[in-house]
Amino acid sequence: MRKQKMIYVLRRDPEYRGREITAKRELSFGIRLASRLLLDQMIFEFNKERLDKEINMAIDNNDREEFQRLSEKYQPYTKE
């Protein structure tokens, strides 16, 4: 896995004649893992809510084919 790095650019007074000092810091594995898990959970919940709404609309409209199609897409969300 490639290392992700954050680069900070520090600027000094204008008397420093436009030169910049850069400092690098690697993101820790724990921060990367936690952020990825958080994003995955948010996407999962968003997709599940969207499918719930679409299924409810299909039920309200008495659209049996749409309900069947959406319920098949919803199957992975029931295996939590």
C-alpha positions in Angstrom: 0.0 0.0 0.0 1.4 3.4 -1.0 2.0 5.8 1.8 -0.1 8.9 1.9 1.6 12.1 2.8 0.4 15.5 3.9 2.6 18.4 2.8 2.5 21.7 4.7 3.8 24.9 3.2 5.1 27.4 5.7 5.5 30.9 4.4 7.7 33.5 6.1 7.8 37.2 6.1 8.0 39.0 2.8 11.6 39.8 3.7 12.3 36.1 3.2 12.2 36.9 -0.6 9.4 34.4 -1.6 11.1 31.2 -0.5 8.9 28.6 1.1 9.7 25.9 3.7 7.9 22.6 3.2 7.3 20.0 5.9 5.9 16.6 5.3 3.9 14.3 7.7 2.6 10.9 6.9 -1.0 10.0 7.9 -1.1 7.3 10.4 -2.7 4.0 9.5 -5.4 4.4 12.2 -6.6 7.7 10.8 -6.7 6.4 7.3 -8.6 3.2 8.4 -11.1 5.2 10.5 -11.8 7.7 7.7 -12.4 4.9 5.2 -14.7 3.0 7.6 -16.7 6.2 8.3 -17.1 6.9 4.6 -18.1 3.3 3.9 -20.7 3.4 6.6 -22.1 6.7 5.3 -22.4 5.4 1.8 -24.0 2.2 3.0 -26.7 4.1 4.9 -27.3 6.5 2.0 -27.8 3.8 -0.5 -30.0 1.8 1.9 -32.3 4.8 2.6 -32.5 5.6 -1.1 -33.6 2.0 -1.9 -36.1 2.2 1.0 -37.7 5.3 -0.5 -37.8 3.8 -4.0 -39.4 0.5 -2.7 -42.0 2.5 -0.8 -42.8 4.5 -3.9 -43.2 1.3 -5.9 -45.6 -0.1 -3.3 -47.6 3.1 -3.3 -47.9 3.0 -7.1 -48.7 -0.7 -7.1 -45.8 -1.4 -9.5 -45.0 -5.0 -8.9 -42.2 -5.3 -11.4 -40.4 -2.3 -10.0 -40.9 -3.7 -6.5 -39.4 -7.0 -7.5 -36.4 -5.4 -9.2 -35.7 -3.1 -6.2 -36.2 -5.9 -3.6 -33.5 -7.9 -5.4 -31.1 -4.9 -5.2 -32.0 -4.6 -1.5 -31.0 -8.1 -0.5 -27.4 -7.3 0.4 -28.6 -4.7 2.9 -30.6 -7.2 4.9 -27.5 -9.3 5.7 -26.0 -7.0 8.3 
